[in-house]
């Protein structure tokens, strides 16, 4: 999938939808995981995912299927009956990813998804993000270059709201060396 975000006569669009006129349609197409993953620590994982599915207006007949799929995709099966507050930070990130994807969006926006994780958790989350990238457009916001190289096929470097570089890590490396 390719996501096009472009200005159109002063009106930004996402995949052809005006952000001013089609906000609800655009929200349905985007899943978001902020850096500070806002979870309800007193809720069990399955209850939380049901709650988020309801918020995202997942059709009632699809809720259990979507929850089961997110548990599988995000590797939450062993932890699914625990309260979120009992989980390691890595599993809390997985719950965050599950909530971002519960409504099956076309685009995932992940802000510093490995921040504060231990090295093993970083490897696991990177692997999960790469898998997700095979089926969805994933926009990864990070300042960690190894994160980008381990996870992304294409890199955009943005400085003060302007794209200053665009390409693969190999292309950008060559350009930086003047080749």
N, C-alpha and C positions, 0 to 999 in steps of 0.2 A: 504494500500500500504506500502511496505517496500522499503526503499532506502538503497542500499549497496554502500558505498564509501570505496574502498580498494586499497592498493598498489598492483601492479602486475608487478613484475620484475623491480621495480623502476619507474613504470608508473602507476599513480593513475587512477582508473576507477570509473565511476558512473553507477550503474546498468549494469555493463559489458561493457560500452563504455569507451574507452581510452580517457583521457582528452587531450592527445597530438594529437590524430588522429581524434577525433570526436567532436571537440569543438562546432560546430554549432548544432549537434544533442543534445548535453548535454544542451546547452543554451535553447533549446526549452522545455526541461524537467524541468527547474528551474525557479521559480518566486522569486524575491528578493525585500524585503522592508528594506532599510538601516535605521539606527537609525535617521539620519537627512534626513527625507523624502524630496527628491528633486522634488518639484512640480512647475508648472508654475502658479503662483498666479493670473495672468491676464486672464487665460483661464477658461471658464465655464467647469464644471465637465464633461458634455457629450462630449464636443469638445476635452477635454484632453484624455478621454478614447478612443475616435476614433483615436486620434493622436498616442496613445500608441499601440492600436490594429494594426495600420498600421506599426509601428516600429517593432512589434513582428510578422509581416507577417501572421496575422490572415486572412484566406481566405475572400475576399470581401463579398461573399454571407453569411458569418457567423458573420460579424462585428456587425450589429445591434442586433442580437440575443445575442451575448456575452456581449455587453454593457448593454442590458436590464437585463441579468442574473446577472451581477456584481452589477448593481444598486440595484437589489432585495436582493442578498446575503449579500451585505455590508450595507444595510439599508440606501441607499442614495436617495431614491425616493423624499423626501420632499426638498432636497437640490440640486437635479441634474441640475437645470437651473442656479444656482448661480455660480459666479466666485469663484475659489478655495480660493482666498485671503479673501473672505467674510465668510468663514466657520470657525467654532471653530476648535481647534486643534484635538479634537476627530473625527470630520468629515473629517478633512484632513488626519488623519491616515486611515480612512475607504477608502478614495480615493486612498491612497497609497497601501492598500491591494487590491483594485480593479485593479489597474495597474499591481500589481504583479501577479494577477491571470487571466488577460484578455485573455491570450493565452492558458489557461487551462493546466498549468504545472502539472507534477506529484509531484513535490517537491517544497515546499515553505520554504524559508529561511527568518526569521524575526529577525532583530537585534534590541533589546530593544524596542519592539513595543508599550509599554505603557509609555515610558519615557516622562515626562513633562505633562502627562494628569492628570486631576482632578479625585478624587475617583470614581465618577459616570462613567466617560469615561473609566477608567481602568476596571471596572466591565463589561461594554458593550464590550470592545475590547477583554477581556479575554473570554467572552462567544462566541464571533464570532470566535476566534481562536480555541476554543474547537470544535465548529461545523465544522470548516474547517478540523480539525484533523480527523474527522470521514470519510472523503472522500479523503484526501491527506496526504502525509508525510509532517509534519511540523517540521522544525528544528528551535527551538527558542533559540536565544542567549541572555542571560541575567545574571546579577549578583544579581538579586533580588529573594531570596529564596521563599517568598510567591507567587511570580509570577509563579515560576516553579511548586510549589505544587498546585496552583489553576488551572493550565493550562495543565500540562504534565502528561502522563501516564508512561513514561520512562524517566529517567534522566541519562545523561552522564556528568561527571565532568571531565574537561580537564585542565591539568596543564602543561604548557610549551610544548603544542602539543601532550601530551600523555594522554590517557584515564586512570584516576586514580580511578574512581568509575562508576558503571553502574547498574541500577536497578530502582525499584519503590521508591518513597519517603519513604514508610514504611520500605523497605529492607535497604535503606541507613541509616535511623534513627537507626535501630536495630544494624547495623554494627558499627555505630559511638559509640553506647553505649556498644559495645563489646558483644552483644548477638548473 
